[in-house]
Amino acid sequence: TCFTGASLSKTTFFRNYYDQKKYPVYSLSDDHDAFIRGGYYGGRVECFKMGKIKTAFYYDFTSLYPDVGRQHLPYGEPVEVPMSGGSKMPPGFFGFVKCMVKTKDKNAIPKHALIKDGRLTFPIFKNWTPLDCFSQEIDYDMYEYQFESGLQFQKATFMNKFFTDGFQKKAQAKADGQPAMAQCHKIIINSGYGFWGLRTQNRDGV
């Protein structure tokens, strides 16, 4: 009954790992969904040095999505938090914020992004610029902020076991000479992040 990698991953998580009583995850309202998506961008690929390179080394991070997915993630009912233009988030805040941002350290590689002319850019903000972002992205050394409001969640590593088990099963299948099974586990854990972003608007059922 699973026709995509995302549906296979989602079924695996909810059937075997989801603890609804301890870590309930709610569908977002349309307004909250739009607010969070407004601060979500695609991957980042940049060239920091150009020219001829005599010796080059290739580095890869095995299973980056699953590794990040083992860290703290938001769960529970979202709570709207007014911040009234303060320069710091409330202590312990975990969630998504609407703010104004200005670059403080112009020599650092920019972290915050904007879409301009249909392209994802990482500019130096010379003037105060509106931005929506995840609280874990906030960098007081690199930027100045004026926080306007936030959407706060509880946090926990509630997908740690899902990702860790899948990674171990993938490695075991590879060691046992089962490449197809190893690929299945790879698809499950790599889609274990993305299925949370499936849109629920204008669907027959949720």
Protein Blocks (a to p, Z undefined) as FASTA:
>chain_A
ZZbfklmmmmmmmmmmpcfklmccddddfklmmmmmmmgccdddddfbgcddfbdcdddd
ehkllmmmmmccdedjdddddekhpabdcehiacddddddddfblmbccfbdcdeehiac
ddddfbacdddddfklpcfklpccddfbdcddddddfllmmmmmmmmmmmmmmmnopakl
mmmmmmmmmmmmmmmmpcfehiabZZ
